Amino acid sequence: MKKLISKKGFSSGASTIISLSLVLFVVGLLAFVLINAKKVSDRMKESIVFTIMLQNNSENESVEISENKRLEFENYLKNTPYFKDVLFTNKEEAFENLTEDLGEDFSSVLESNPLLDSYDANVQAKFVSANGLEEIESYIYNYKGASVVQDIFYQKNLVEKLNRNVRNVSLFLLVFCIMFFLISFALINNTIRLAIYSKRLLIRTMRLVGATSFFIQKPYLLSSLYQGFFSSILAIFMLIASIETLKKQIPDFIQTNEVLDLAFIFGLILIFGMIISWISTFFAVRKYLNLNENELYN
């Protein structure tokens, strides 16, 4: 008889753990997708380039003075939080690149190089917005009364389209996340309630012989913590295997490799699994503590 009960208890616990782990795995996978989507959008934003065209050197200035003035402006750009990196291109390099891109050499036609020295600066993701880019423009033009900068170019239409698409995708993912969180909570709650339902007669019997509510609930609540813990660990291993598979299949799409990001996701799975399991078990057991005999069979 004890062996039969033990087998039934083990089977019930194993099925609960498997069910919980599958739900927690999907929760973790969704959290990974959300964080990865944020990383991907930031990477796309940081591809926005500010091209800063410099004034031609004055004939009255020596080469050394002009170079010092350019380096001073370069430090001005690099010491600001606006840019991720800053790359200088002199006009000779720019002319060579243009010749290579067009496949024709215009040096024999043109008397002089019409291009200017320039800086290509990649903007930090958090500043890629209409207000942020205007702020950067003002910052650049305010440098010594714009005596160094001749003009600034960047793709305004691309920025607006990118921000609109990122906003729409983020809103969709947020709504989907909330909906799935509610669904996952309901699934975990129903799984545990079904497991407790099979033990309602035992709970009623313990109640009739005078056992206190705490005494009855204690083993179920402890068991729920163990089930939540083991379900979370199983879900974490499943998630690690899935991430490694995704990295091999679509390496360019996977941007979430930081230890802190992964630790946050794993911690979320562990805490969510244990807390939801405990809360669901608490209310499920409490429901059957005060039912009368007739209600037990309904």
ChimeraX commands (.cxc) that place a marker at each C-alpha (Angstrom):
marker #1 position 0.00,0.00,0.00 radius 0.5
marker #1 position 2.81,2.38,0.93 radius 0.5
marker #1 position 4.59,1.55,-2.31 radius 0.5
marker #1 position 1.43,2.31,-4.27 radius 0.5
marker #1 position 0.98,5.67,-2.52 radius 0.5
marker #1 position 4.66,6.43,-3.00 radius 0.5
marker #1 position 4.44,5.66,-6.73 radius 0.5
marker #1 position 1.31,7.78,-7.10 radius 0.5
marker #1 position 2.93,10.65,-5.20 radius 0.5
marker #1 position 6.09,10.43,-7.28 radius 0.5
marker #1 position 4.10,10.29,-10.52 radius 0.5
marker #1 position 1.97,13.29,-9.47 radius 0.5
marker #1 position 5.05,15.29,-8.40 radius 0.5
marker #1 position 6.96,14.43,-11.59 radius 0.5
marker #1 position 4.05,15.44,-13.83 radius 0.5
marker #1 position 3.70,18.73,-11.91 radius 0.5
marker #1 position 7.43,19.46,-12.24 radius 0.5
marker #1 position 7.42,18.71,-15.97 radius 0.5
marker #1 position 4.33,20.88,-16.54 radius 0.5
marker #1 position 5.81,23.75,-14.52 radius 0.5
marker #1 position 9.19,23.49,-16.24 radius 0.5
marker #1 position 7.62,23.72,-19.70 radius 0.5
marker #1 position 5.69,26.86,-18.76 radius 0.5
marker #1 position 8.75,28.41,-17.08 radius 0.5
marker #1 position 10.87,27.54,-20.13 radius 0.5
marker #1 position 8.52,29.52,-22.38 radius 0.5
marker #1 position 8.53,32.42,-19.86 radius 0.5
marker #1 position 12.35,32.42,-19.90 radius 0.5
marker #1 position 12.45,32.19,-23.69 radius 0.5
marker #1 position 10.11,35.16,-23.95 radius 0.5
marker #1 position 12.27,37.17,-21.52 radius 0.5
marker #1 position 15.31,36.29,-23.64 radius 0.5
marker #1 position 13.54,37.44,-26.81 radius 0.5
marker #1 position 12.57,40.75,-25.16 radius 0.5
marker #1 position 16.12,41.49,-23.98 radius 0.5
marker #1 position 17.59,40.37,-27.29 radius 0.5
marker #1 position 15.11,42.55,-29.21 radius 0.5
marker #1 position 16.25,45.55,-27.15 radius 0.5
marker #1 position 19.89,44.73,-27.97 radius 0.5
marker #1 position 19.09,44.36,-31.68 radius 0.5
marker #1 position 17.21,47.68,-31.76 radius 0.5
marker #1 position 20.10,49.42,-29.97 radius 0.5
marker #1 position 22.55,47.97,-32.48 radius 0.5
marker #1 position 20.42,49.26,-35.36 radius 0.5
marker #1 position 20.21,52.70,-33.74 radius 0.5
marker #1 position 23.96,52.81,-33.25 radius 0.5
marker #1 position 24.41,52.29,-36.98 radius 0.5
marker #1 position 23.14,55.86,-37.45 radius 0.5
marker #1 position 26.16,57.93,-38.50 radius 0.5
marker #1 position 26.73,61.66,-38.12 radius 0.5
marker #1 position 29.01,62.85,-40.94 radius 0.5
marker #1 position 30.65,66.09,-39.80 radius 0.5
marker #1 position 32.28,68.03,-42.64 radius 0.5
marker #1 position 35.16,70.28,-41.57 radius 0.5
marker #1 position 36.11,73.69,-42.92 radius 0.5
marker #1 position 39.06,73.86,-45.29 radius 0.5
marker #1 position 42.29,74.93,-43.64 radius 0.5
marker #1 position 43.02,78.63,-43.87 radius 0.5
marker #1 position 45.93,79.61,-46.10 radius 0.5
marker #1 position 47.30,81.76,-43.27 radius 0.5
marker #1 position 47.49,78.79,-40.89 radius 0.5
marker #1 position 50.41,76.45,-40.72 radius 0.5
marker #1 position 49.89,72.71,-41.05 radius 0.5
marker #1 position 50.78,72.27,-37.37 radius 0.5
marker #1 position 48.16,74.79,-36.22 radius 0.5
marker #1 position 45.49,73.23,-38.42 radius 0.5
marker #1 position 46.32,69.74,-37.13 radius 0.5
marker #1 position 46.19,70.92,-33.50 radius 0.5
marker #1 position 42.84,72.57,-34.13 radius 0.5
marker #1 position 41.48,69.35,-35.66 radius 0.5
marker #1 position 42.75,67.22,-32.77 radius 0.5
marker #1 position 41.19,69.63,-30.29 radius 0.5
marker #1 position 37.84,69.27,-32.05 radius 0.5
marker #1 position 38.27,65.48,-32.14 radius 0.5
marker #1 position 38.75,65.43,-28.36 radius 0.5
marker #1 position 35.66,67.62,-28.06 radius 0.5
marker #1 position 33.66,64.93,-29.90 radius 0.5
marker #1 position 35.17,61.96,-28.06 radius 0.5
marker #1 position 34.66,63.46,-24.59 radius 0.5
marker #1 position 30.92,63.70,-25.04 radius 0.5
marker #1 position 28.42,60.93,-24.11 radius 0.5
marker #1 position 26.64,61.35,-27.45 radius 0.5
marker #1 position 28.90,59.17,-29.60 radius 0.5
marker #1 position 29.93,55.53,-29.38 radius 0.5
marker #1 position 32.97,56.01,-31.62 radius 0.5
marker #1 position 34.43,58.73,-33.84 radius 0.5
marker #1 position 36.41,58.07,-37.03 radius 0.5
marker #1 position 38.38,60.71,-38.94 radius 0.5
marker #1 position 38.64,60.59,-42.75 radius 0.5
marker #1 position 40.85,63.10,-44.55 radius 0.5
marker #1 position 39.80,64.40,-47.94 radius 0.5
marker #1 position 42.43,62.35,-49.81 radius 0.5
marker #1 position 41.06,59.14,-48.35 radius 0.5
marker #1 position 37.51,60.29,-49.08 radius 0.5
marker #1 position 38.44,60.96,-52.74 radius 0.5
marker #1 position 40.05,57.51,-53.06 radius 0.5
marker #1 position 36.97,55.85,-51.57 radius 0.5
marker #1 position 34.70,57.78,-53.94 radius 0.5
marker #1 position 36.83,56.80,-56.94 radius 0.5
marker #1 position 36.74,53.16,-55.86 radius 0.5
marker #1 position 32.95,53.20,-55.33 radius 0.5
marker #1 position 32.22,54.87,-58.70 radius 0.5
marker #1 position 34.89,52.95,-60.61 radius 0.5
marker #1 position 36.20,56.09,-62.32 radius 0.5
marker #1 position 39.15,58.39,-61.66 radius 0.5
marker #1 position 38.17,62.09,-61.83 radius 0.5
marker #1 position 41.60,63.43,-60.86 radius 0.5
marker #1 position 42.43,64.28,-64.48 radius 0.5
marker #1 position 39.19,66.26,-64.87 radius 0.5
marker #1 position 39.13,68.11,-61.55 radius 0.5
marker #1 position 41.73,70.76,-60.81 radius 0.5
marker #1 position 41.59,70.08,-57.07 radius 0.5
marker #1 position 39.99,67.73,-54.61 radius 0.5
marker #1 position 36.47,69.11,-53.89 radius 0.5
marker #1 position 35.92,66.91,-50.85 radius 0.5
marker #1 position 36.49,67.93,-47.23 radius 0.5
marker #1 position 38.01,66.35,-44.16 radius 0.5
marker #1 position 35.27,64.74,-42.10 radius 0.5
marker #1 position 34.36,62.74,-39.03 radius 0.5
marker #1 position 31.96,59.80,-39.01 radius 0.5
marker #1 position 30.45,59.48,-35.53 radius 0.5
marker #1 position 28.16,56.63,-34.47 radius 0.5
marker #1 position 25.46,57.91,-32.12 radius 0.5
marker #1 position 24.71,56.17,-28.82 radius 0.5
marker #1 position 21.35,54.35,-29.00 radius 0.5
marker #1 position 19.70,56.38,-26.22 radius 0.5
marker #1 position 20.21,59.62,-28.19 radius 0.5
marker #1 position 18.68,58.34,-31.44 radius 0.5
marker #1 position 15.49,60.41,-31.39 radius 0.5
marker #1 position 14.34,63.66,-32.93 radius 0.5
marker #1 position 15.17,65.69,-29.81 radius 0.5
marker #1 position 18.41,63.81,-29.15 radius 0.5
marker #1 position 19.76,64.35,-32.67 radius 0.5
marker #1 position 18.85,68.05,-32.61 radius 0.5
marker #1 position 20.69,68.31,-29.30 radius 0.5
marker #1 position 23.77,66.70,-30.88 radius 0.5
marker #1 position 23.61,69.09,-33.85 radius 0.5
marker #1 position 23.52,72.08,-31.51 radius 0.5
marker #1 position 26.41,70.65,-29.52 radius 0.5
marker #1 position 28.56,70.31,-32.65 radius 0.5
marker #1 position 27.68,73.69,-34.16 radius 0.5
marker #1 position 28.30,75.44,-30.83 radius 0.5
marker #1 position 31.95,74.43,-30.91 radius 0.5
marker #1 position 33.83,77.73,-31.11 radius 0.5
marker #1 position 31.07,79.39,-33.11 radius 0.5
marker #1 position 31.16,76.70,-35.81 radius 0.5
marker #1 position 34.59,77.90,-37.00 radius 0.5
marker #1 position 35.65,74.30,-37.61 radius 0.5
marker #1 position 32.43,72.64,-38.82 radius 0.5
marker #1 position 31.07,73.40,-42.27 radius 0.5
marker #1 position 28.09,71.04,-42.40 radius 0.5
marker #1 position 26.49,67.97,-40.79 radius 0.5
marker #1 position 24.73,65.12,-42.57 radius 0.5
marker #1 position 22.67,62.23,-41.22 radius 0.5
marker #1 position 19.64,60.28,-42.43 radius 0.5
marker #1 position 16.71,61.96,-40.71 radius 0.5
marker #1 position 14.09,59.90,-42.55 radius 0.5
marker #1 position 15.82,56.65,-41.58 radius 0.5
marker #1 position 15.89,57.73,-37.92 radius 0.5
marker #1 position 12.17,58.52,-37.90 radius 0.5
marker #1 position 11.27,55.24,-39.63 radius 0.5
marker #1 position 13.56,53.23,-37.32 radius 0.5
marker #1 position 12.10,54.78,-34.17 radius 0.5
marker #1 position 8.55,54.21,-35.39 radius 0.5
marker #1 position 9.21,50.54,-36.17 radius 0.5
marker #1 position 11.02,49.95,-32.86 radius 0.5
marker #1 position 8.13,51.57,-30.98 radius 0.5
marker #1 position 5.54,49.40,-32.76 radius 0.5
marker #1 position 7.51,46.19,-32.19 radius 0.5
marker #1 position 8.13,47.07,-28.52 radius 0.5
marker #1 position 4.42,47.73,-27.97 radius 0.5
marker #1 position 3.47,44.42,-29.59 radius 0.5
marker #1 position 6.02,42.50,-27.48 radius 0.5
marker #1 position 4.85,44.25,-24.30 radius 0.5
marker #1 position 1.20,43.34,-24.90 radius 0.5
marker #1 position 2.18,39.78,-25.84 radius 0.5
marker #1 position 4.32,39.54,-22.68 radius 0.5
marker #1 position 1.50,40.65,-20.40 radius 0.5
marker #1 position -0.94,38.25,-22.03 radius 0.5
marker #1 position 1.45,35.33,-21.81 radius 0.5
marker #1 position 2.34,36.14,-18.20 radius 0.5
marker #1 position -1.35,35.91,-17.26 radius 0.5
marker #1 position -1.74,32.68,-19.27 radius 0.5
marker #1 position 1.37,31.13,-17.68 radius 0.5
marker #1 position 0.15,32.07,-14.21 radius 0.5
marker #1 position -3.22,30.44,-14.95 radius 0.5
marker #1 position -1.55,27.28,-16.32 radius 0.5
marker #1 position 0.73,26.91,-13.29 radius 0.5
marker #1 position -2.17,27.60,-10.93 radius 0.5
marker #1 position -4.44,25.02,-12.62 radius 0.5
marker #1 position -1.66,22.39,-12.68 radius 0.5
marker #1 position -1.12,22.73,-8.93 radius 0.5
marker #1 position -4.83,22.90,-8.14 radius 0.5
marker #1 position -5.35,19.60,-9.98 radius 0.5
marker #1 position -2.51,18.02,-8.02 radius 0.5
marker #1 position -4.01,19.24,-4.71 radius 0.5
marker #1 position -7.53,18.17,-5.79 radius 0.5
marker #1 position -6.40,14.54,-5.83 radius 0.5
marker #1 position -5.44,14.89,-2.16 radius 0.5
marker #1 position -8.58,16.69,-0.97 radius 0.5
marker #1 position -9.89,13.62,0.93 radius 0.5
marker #1 position -6.60,13.28,2.80 radius 0.5
marker #1 position -6.76,16.98,3.73 radius 0.5
marker #1 position -10.34,16.53,4.95 radius 0.5
marker #1 position -9.39,13.48,7.02 radius 0.5
marker #1 position -6.52,15.32,8.70 radius 0.5
marker #1 position -8.88,18.18,9.45 radius 0.5
marker #1 position -11.42,15.83,11.07 radius 0.5
marker #1 position -8.84,14.32,13.43 radius 0.5
marker #1 position -7.96,17.79,14.72 radius 0.5
marker #1 position -4.87,18.78,12.71 radius 0.5
marker #1 position -4.28,22.53,12.57 radius 0.5
marker #1 position -4.30,24.46,9.28 radius 0.5
marker #1 position -0.56,25.14,9.54 radius 0.5
marker #1 position 0.22,21.46,10.18 radius 0.5
marker #1 position -1.79,20.43,7.10 radius 0.5
marker #1 position -0.43,23.14,4.83 radius 0.5
marker #1 position 3.25,22.87,5.83 radius 0.5
marker #1 position 4.22,19.71,3.85 radius 0.5
marker #1 position 2.35,20.91,0.75 radius 0.5
marker #1 position 3.96,24.36,0.90 radius 0.5
marker #1 position 7.44,22.89,1.35 radius 0.5
marker #1 position 6.77,20.48,-1.49 radius 0.5
marker #1 position 5.65,23.40,-3.68 radius 0.5
marker #1 position 8.96,25.18,-3.08 radius 0.5
marker #1 position 10.91,22.05,-4.04 radius 0.5
marker #1 position 8.74,21.57,-7.12 radius 0.5
marker #1 position 9.17,25.22,-8.13 radius 0.5
marker #1 position 12.94,24.98,-7.61 radius 0.5
marker #1 position 13.45,21.78,-9.61 radius 0.5
marker #1 position 11.06,22.98,-12.33 radius 0.5
marker #1 position 13.06,26.22,-12.61 radius 0.5
marker #1 position 16.39,24.36,-12.83 radius 0.5
marker #1 position 15.00,22.09,-15.55 radius 0.5
marker #1 position 13.61,25.11,-17.43 radius 0.5
marker #1 position 16.99,26.89,-17.17 radius 0.5
marker #1 position 18.84,23.91,-18.69 radius 0.5
marker #1 position 16.27,23.74,-21.48 radius 0.5
marker #1 position 16.72,27.47,-22.10 radius 0.5
marker #1 position 20.53,27.17,-22.20 radius 0.5
marker #1 position 20.26,24.36,-24.77 radius 0.5
marker #1 position 17.83,26.47,-26.86 radius 0.5
marker #1 position 20.09,29.55,-26.75 radius 0.5
marker #1 position 23.12,27.53,-27.82 radius 0.5
marker #1 position 21.12,26.08,-30.71 radius 0.5
marker #1 position 19.94,29.55,-31.77 radius 0.5
marker #1 position 23.50,30.89,-31.62 radius 0.5
marker #1 position 24.59,28.21,-34.08 radius 0.5
marker #1 position 21.62,28.65,-36.41 radius 0.5
marker #1 position 21.28,32.48,-36.42 radius 0.5
marker #1 position 24.45,33.92,-34.78 radius 0.5
marker #1 position 23.89,37.45,-36.13 radius 0.5
marker #1 position 20.50,37.73,-34.45 radius 0.5
marker #1 position 21.63,36.65,-30.97 radius 0.5
marker #1 position 22.92,39.77,-29.19 radius 0.5
marker #1 position 22.33,38.74,-25.56 radius 0.5
marker #1 position 25.56,37.08,-24.43 radius 0.5
marker #1 position 26.33,39.16,-21.32 radius 0.5
marker #1 position 26.52,37.24,-18.06 radius 0.5
marker #1 position 24.32,39.79,-16.27 radius 0.5
marker #1 position 21.54,39.50,-18.85 radius 0.5
marker #1 position 21.52,35.71,-18.68 radius 0.5
marker #1 position 21.77,35.78,-14.87 radius 0.5
marker #1 position 18.74,38.10,-14.79 radius 0.5
marker #1 position 16.71,35.70,-16.95 radius 0.5
marker #1 position 17.73,32.64,-14.91 radius 0.5
marker #1 position 16.97,34.46,-11.66 radius 0.5
marker #1 position 13.58,35.51,-13.04 radius 0.5
marker #1 position 12.73,31.90,-13.89 radius 0.5
marker #1 position 13.83,30.66,-10.45 radius 0.5
marker #1 position 11.96,33.32,-8.47 radius 0.5
marker #1 position 8.85,33.18,-10.66 radius 0.5
marker #1 position 8.69,29.38,-10.46 radius 0.5
marker #1 position 9.05,29.16,-6.69 radius 0.5
marker #1 position 6.77,32.08,-5.82 radius 0.5
marker #1 position 3.94,31.12,-8.19 radius 0.5
marker #1 position 4.16,27.48,-7.10 radius 0.5
marker #1 position 3.98,28.47,-3.41 radius 0.5
marker #1 position 1.10,30.95,-3.87 radius 0.5
marker #1 position -0.96,28.54,-5.99 radius 0.5
marker #1 position -0.42,25.70,-3.50 radius 0.5
marker #1 position -1.31,27.93,-0.54 radius 0.5
marker #1 position -4.68,28.94,-1.99 radius 0.5
marker #1 position -5.42,25.45,-3.35 radius 0.5
marker #1 position -4.89,23.78,0.05 radius 0.5
marker #1 position -6.70,26.56,1.86 radius 0.5
marker #1 position -9.73,26.01,-0.37 radius 0.5
marker #1 position -10.09,22.38,0.75 radius 0.5
marker #1 position -9.49,23.07,4.43 radius 0.5
marker #1 position -12.95,24.50,5.04 radius 0.5
marker #1 position -15.08,22.49,2.61 radius 0.5
marker #1 position -17.81,20.29,4.02 radius 0.5
marker #1 position -18.26,16.64,3.02 radius 0.5
marker #1 position -20.80,17.30,0.28 radius 0.5
marker #1 position -18.66,19.98,-1.39 radius 0.5
marker #1 position -15.67,17.63,-1.61 radius 0.5
marker #1 position -17.38,15.56,-4.30 radius 0.5
marker #1 position -18.62,18.47,-6.44 radius 0.5
marker link #1:1,2 radius 0.2
marker link #1:2,3 radius 0.2
marker link #1:3,4 radius 0.2
marker link #1:4,5 radius 0.2
marker link #1:5,6 radius 0.2
marker link #1:6,7 radius 0.2
marker link #1:7,8 radius 0.2
marker link #1:8,9 radius 0.2
marker link #1:9,10 radius 0.2
marker link #1:10,11 radius 0.2
marker link #1:11,12 radius 0.2
marker link #1:12,13 radius 0.2
marker link #1:13,14 radius 0.2
marker link #1:14,15 radius 0.2
marker link #1:15,16 radius 0.2
marker link #1:16,17 radius 0.2
marker link #1:17,18 radius 0.2
marker link #1:18,19 radius 0.2
marker link #1:19,20 radius 0.2
marker link #1:20,21 radius 0.2
marker link #1:21,22 radius 0.2
marker link #1:22,23 radius 0.2
marker link #1:23,24 radius 0.2
marker link #1:24,25 radius 0.2
marker link #1:25,26 radius 0.2
marker link #1:26,27 radius 0.2
marker link #1:27,28 radius 0.2
marker link #1:28,29 radius 0.2
marker link #1:29,30 radius 0.2
marker link #1:30,31 radius 0.2
marker link #1:31,32 radius 0.2
marker link #1:32,33 radius 0.2
marker link #1:33,34 radius 0.2
marker link #1:34,35 radius 0.2
marker link #1:35,36 radius 0.2
marker link #1:36,37 radius 0.2
marker link #1:37,38 radius 0.2
marker link #1:38,39 radius 0.2
marker link #1:39,40 radius 0.2
marker link #1:40,41 radius 0.2
marker link #1:41,42 radius 0.2
marker link #1:42,43 radius 0.2
marker link #1:43,44 radius 0.2
marker link #1:44,45 radius 0.2
marker link #1:45,46 radius 0.2
marker link #1:46,47 radius 0.2
marker link #1:47,48 radius 0.2
marker link #1:48,49 radius 0.2
marker link #1:49,50 radius 0.2
marker link #1:50,51 radius 0.2
marker link #1:51,52 radius 0.2
marker link #1:52,53 radius 0.2
marker link #1:53,54 radius 0.2
marker link #1:54,55 radius 0.2
marker link #1:55,56 radius 0.2
marker link #1:56,57 radius 0.2
marker link #1:57,58 radius 0.2
marker link #1:58,59 radius 0.2
marker link #1:59,60 radius 0.2
marker link #1:60,61 radius 0.2
marker link #1:61,62 radius 0.2
marker link #1:62,63 radius 0.2
marker link #1:63,64 radius 0.2
marker link #1:64,65 radius 0.2
marker link #1:65,66 radius 0.2
marker link #1:66,67 radius 0.2
marker link #1:67,68 radius 0.2
marker link #1:68,69 radius 0.2
marker link #1:69,70 radius 0.2
marker link #1:70,71 radius 0.2
marker link #1:71,72 radius 0.2
marker link #1:72,73 radius 0.2
marker link #1:73,74 radius 0.2
marker link #1:74,75 radius 0.2
marker link #1:75,76 radius 0.2
marker link #1:76,77 radius 0.2
marker link #1:77,78 radius 0.2
marker link #1:78,79 radius 0.2
marker link #1:79,80 radius 0.2
marker link #1:80,81 radius 0.2
marker link #1:81,82 radius 0.2
marker link #1:82,83 radius 0.2
marker link #1:83,84 radius 0.2
marker link #1:84,85 radius 0.2
marker link #1:85,86 radius 0.2
marker link #1:86,87 radius 0.2
marker link #1:87,88 radius 0.2
marker link #1:88,89 radius 0.2
marker link #1:89,90 radius 0.2
marker link #1:90,91 radius 0.2
marker link #1:91,92 radius 0.2
marker link #1:92,93 radius 0.2
marker link #1:93,94 radius 0.2
marker link #1:94,95 radius 0.2
marker link #1:95,96 radius 0.2
marker link #1:96,97 radius 0.2
marker link #1:97,98 radius 0.2
marker link #1:98,99 radius 0.2
marker link #1:99,100 radius 0.2
marker link #1:100,101 radius 0.2
marker link #1:101,102 radius 0.2
marker link #1:102,103 radius 0.2
marker link #1:103,104 radius 0.2
marker link #1:104,105 radius 0.2
marker link #1:105,106 radius 0.2
marker link #1:106,107 radius 0.2
marker link #1:107,108 radius 0.2
marker link #1:108,109 radius 0.2
marker link #1:109,110 radius 0.2
marker link #1:110,111 radius 0.2
marker link #1:111,112 radius 0.2
marker link #1:112,113 radius 0.2
marker link #1:113,114 radius 0.2
marker link #1:114,115 radius 0.2
marker link #1:115,116 radius 0.2
marker link #1:116,117 radius 0.2
marker link #1:117,118 radius 0.2
marker link #1:118,119 radius 0.2
marker link #1:119,120 radius 0.2
marker link #1:120,121 radius 0.2
marker link #1:121,122 radius 0.2
marker link #1:122,123 radius 0.2
marker link #1:123,124 radius 0.2
marker link #1:124,125 radius 0.2
marker link #1:125,126 radius 0.2
marker link #1:126,127 radius 0.2
marker link #1:127,128 radius 0.2
marker link #1:128,129 radius 0.2
marker link #1:129,130 radius 0.2
marker link #1:130,131 radius 0.2
marker link #1:131,132 radius 0.2
marker link #1:132,133 radius 0.2
marker link #1:133,134 radius 0.2
marker link #1:134,135 radius 0.2
marker link #1:135,136 radius 0.2
marker link #1:136,137 radius 0.2
marker link #1:137,138 radius 0.2
marker link #1:138,139 radius 0.2
marker link #1:139,140 radius 0.2
marker link #1:140,141 radius 0.2
marker link #1:141,142 radius 0.2
marker link #1:142,143 radius 0.2
marker link #1:143,144 radius 0.2
marker link #1:144,145 radius 0.2
marker link #1:145,146 radius 0.2
marker link #1:146,147 radius 0.2
marker link #1:147,148 radius 0.2
marker link #1:148,149 radius 0.2
marker link #1:149,150 radius 0.2
marker link #1:150,151 radius 0.2
marker link #1:151,152 radius 0.2
marker link #1:152,153 radius 0.2
marker link #1:153,154 radius 0.2
marker link #1:154,155 radius 0.2
marker link #1:155,156 radius 0.2
marker link #1:156,157 radius 0.2
marker link #1:157,158 radius 0.2
marker link #1:158,159 radius 0.2
marker link #1:159,160 radius 0.2
marker link #1:160,161 radius 0.2
marker link #1:161,162 radius 0.2
marker link #1:162,163 radius 0.2
marker link #1:163,164 radius 0.2
marker link #1:164,165 radius 0.2
marker link #1:165,166 radius 0.2
marker link #1:166,167 radius 0.2
marker link #1:167,168 radius 0.2
marker link #1:168,169 radius 0.2
marker link #1:169,170 radius 0.2
marker link #1:170,171 radius 0.2
marker link #1:171,172 radius 0.2
marker link #1:172,173 radius 0.2
marker link #1:173,174 radius 0.2
marker link #1:174,175 radius 0.2
marker link #1:175,176 radius 0.2
marker link #1:176,177 radius 0.2
marker link #1:177,178 radius 0.2
marker link #1:178,179 radius 0.2
marker link #1:179,180 radius 0.2
marker link #1:180,181 radius 0.2
marker link #1:181,182 radius 0.2
marker link #1:182,183 radius 0.2
marker link #1:183,184 radius 0.2
marker link #1:184,185 radius 0.2
marker link #1:185,186 radius 0.2
marker link #1:186,187 radius 0.2
marker link #1:187,188 radius 0.2
marker link #1:188,189 radius 0.2
marker link #1:189,190 radius 0.2
marker link #1:190,191 radius 0.2
marker link #1:191,192 radius 0.2
marker link #1:192,193 radius 0.2
marker link #1:193,194 radius 0.2
marker link #1:194,195 radius 0.2
marker link #1:195,196 radius 0.2
marker link #1:196,197 radius 0.2
marker link #1:197,198 radius 0.2
marker link #1:198,199 radius 0.2
marker link #1:199,200 radius 0.2
marker link #1:200,201 radius 0.2
marker link #1:201,202 radius 0.2
marker link #1:202,203 radius 0.2
marker link #1:203,204 radius 0.2
marker link #1:204,205 radius 0.2
marker link #1:205,206 radius 0.2
marker link #1:206,207 radius 0.2
marker link #1:207,208 radius 0.2
marker link #1:208,209 radius 0.2
marker link #1:209,210 radius 0.2
marker link #1:210,211 radius 0.2
marker link #1:211,212 radius 0.2
marker link #1:212,213 radius 0.2
marker link #1:213,214 radius 0.2
marker link #1:214,215 radius 0.2
marker link #1:215,216 radius 0.2
marker link #1:216,217 radius 0.2
marker link #1:217,218 radius 0.2
marker link #1:218,219 radius 0.2
marker link #1:219,220 radius 0.2
marker link #1:220,221 radius 0.2
marker link #1:221,222 radius 0.2
marker link #1:222,223 radius 0.2
marker link #1:223,224 radius 0.2
marker link #1:224,225 radius 0.2
marker link #1:225,226 radius 0.2
marker link #1:226,227 radius 0.2
marker link #1:227,228 radius 0.2
marker link #1:228,229 radius 0.2
marker link #1:229,230 radius 0.2
marker link #1:230,231 radius 0.2
marker link #1:231,232 radius 0.2
marker link #1:232,233 radius 0.2
marker link #1:233,234 radius 0.2
marker link #1:234,235 radius 0.2
marker link #1:235,236 radius 0.2
marker link #1:236,237 radius 0.2
marker link #1:237,238 radius 0.2
marker link #1:238,239 radius 0.2
marker link #1:239,240 radius 0.2
marker link #1:240,241 radius 0.2
marker link #1:241,242 radius 0.2
marker link #1:242,243 radius 0.2
marker link #1:243,244 radius 0.2
marker link #1:244,245 radius 0.2
marker link #1:245,246 radius 0.2
marker link #1:246,247 radius 0.2
marker link #1:247,248 radius 0.2
marker link #1:248,249 radius 0.2
marker link #1:249,250 radius 0.2
marker link #1:250,251 radius 0.2
marker link #1:251,252 radius 0.2
marker link #1:252,253 radius 0.2
marker link #1:253,254 radius 0.2
marker link #1:254,255 radius 0.2
marker link #1:255,256 radius 0.2
marker link #1:256,257 radius 0.2
marker link #1:257,258 radius 0.2
marker link #1:258,259 radius 0.2
marker link #1:259,260 radius 0.2
marker link #1:260,261 radius 0.2
marker link #1:261,262 radius 0.2
marker link #1:262,263 radius 0.2
marker link #1:263,264 radius 0.2
marker link #1:264,265 radius 0.2
marker link #1:265,266 radius 0.2
marker link #1:266,267 radius 0.2
marker link #1:267,268 radius 0.2
marker link #1:268,269 radius 0.2
marker link #1:269,270 radius 0.2
marker link #1:270,271 radius 0.2
marker link #1:271,272 radius 0.2
marker link #1:272,273 radius 0.2
marker link #1:273,274 radius 0.2
marker link #1:274,275 radius 0.2
marker link #1:275,276 radius 0.2
marker link #1:276,277 radius 0.2
marker link #1:277,278 radius 0.2
marker link #1:278,279 radius 0.2
marker link #1:279,280 radius 0.2
marker link #1:280,281 radius 0.2
marker link #1:281,282 radius 0.2
marker link #1:282,283 radius 0.2
marker link #1:283,284 radius 0.2
marker link #1:284,285 radius 0.2
marker link #1:285,286 radius 0.2
marker link #1:286,287 radius 0.2
marker link #1:287,288 radius 0.2
marker link #1:288,289 radius 0.2
marker link #1:289,290 radius 0.2
marker link #1:290,291 radius 0.2
marker link #1:291,292 radius 0.2
marker link #1:292,293 radius 0.2
marker link #1:293,294 radius 0.2
marker link #1:294,295 radius 0.2
marker link #1:295,296 radius 0.2
marker link #1:296,297 radius 0.2
marker link #1:297,298 radius 0.2
view
